[in-house]
Amino acid sequence: MSRPLNDGDVGMGSTEFLVFRGRRVSPYWTYLLARRDDLRLHAVASMFGASGRQRVNNACFDTFVVAVPPVTLERRFAEQVAPAFALVEALSQVQSRLERLRDLLLPKLVTGAIDVSKLDLDGLLEESAG
């Protein structure tokens, strides 16, 4: 979620991104490959340029060998992981909505714009624990 930086926050940005596309594998397989520590370490080891302006040498990926599963196995893998990826996306959207709701309600609660004096907070806690 995008928001302005507060005092003390640190921002980061880049003008360069590495894009991975699987030619013979699903986006799921490609994503999980890109998350591997050994791939990231291999890319970092190939970096060149001045400090703060280093870039990954794209040729380093020519020497990173990965076994590619047979098409039928990869399709079965994609079918199995697709629901998990869909769930992650759905939960991410719920989290974003809850964060927006919190950001909207919290200032109103703190300032007293919303009166909660008559809420049964103990009952709410018991209800959420059950």
N, C-alpha and C positions, 0 to 999 in steps of 0.2 A: 504494500500500500504506500502510495506516495504522500509525503507530508513535508512541510518546511523543517529545516534543521533547527534544533534548539541550541542555546548556548552550551558549549562543551561537547556537542555532537561532532562526529567526524564523518565527512562525506567522501565517497570514492566514486570514480567514474573511469570510463575508458572510451577511447576512440576506436578500439579494435576488439573484435570478437572472433573466436574460432567457431565455425559452423560445421557440425558433423551431420552427415546424411548417410544413412545406410543404403547401399545399392542393392544388397542381397538380404538384408535383415530389416526387421521392423524398427520403427522409431523407439519402441520400448527397449529393445536390445541395444540400440545406439545410445540412448540416454544412459542406460546402466553402464555401458562401456565408458562413457565420458565421465562418470562419477568415480571410476576406479582410481585409487591412489597411485598405482604404478603408472598409469597413463599420465596423470598430472605430473608426477615426479620426472617422467621421461621428457615431457614437454618443458618443464622448468629447467632441466639440465641442458636443454638446447637453446636457451634464451641467449640473445646477443643484444648489444647496444649499451648505451650509457645508463648508469644507475637512474632509476625512476622512469626510464624510457625504454625498457627492455621489451623485446618481442620474441615470441616463439618462432623458431625456425620451422616453417611448415614441412620442410623435408624430413624433419625428425619422425614424422608419422610413417614415412616410407620404411623405417627400420623397426617400427613397433608391430610385432607379429601377434596376430590374434587368430585363434581357430574360429572359423565360421561354421555354424551348424548346418547340417543338411536342411534344405528348404522345408521338408515336412516337419522336422523337429522344431525349427524356428517358428513355423506357423502355429504349432501346438503350444509352444512357449508363449507366443503373443496372445493366443486365445486365453491362456491361463492367467496372464498378468494384466490383461486389459481391464478386468473388473477392479483390481486393486488400484490401478492408475486412475480409473474413473472415480473411485471412492476418495482418493487423495484430492482430486480436483474438486469434488463436491464438498469435502470437509474444508478445503481451503476457502471456498466461496462462503460457507457458513461462518468460518472464522472471520473473514473480512466483514461480513454483515454484523456480526457480534461486536467487532471492534468499532465499527461506525456507530452502532447503537450505544455502546459504552461511552464513546467520545461525545455523543449527543446528550446522553442522560447525566453523566457524571457532573458536569458543571451545574446543571439544574438541581441536582440533588445537594451539592455542596452549598449552593447559594440559597437553598430553600425554595426555589421556584416550583419544585415538586414536593408536596407534603407527604411524608411517609410516617408521620407520627401515629397513625392509626393502623399501620400494617402490623400483622402478627409475624414478626421476624423469626421467632422461635418455630412457629408453624411452617414457615417457608423453608427453614433449615432442615426440619424433620422431613418435609416433603421431598426436598432435593436429595437427602441421604437415603430415602427409601427406594 
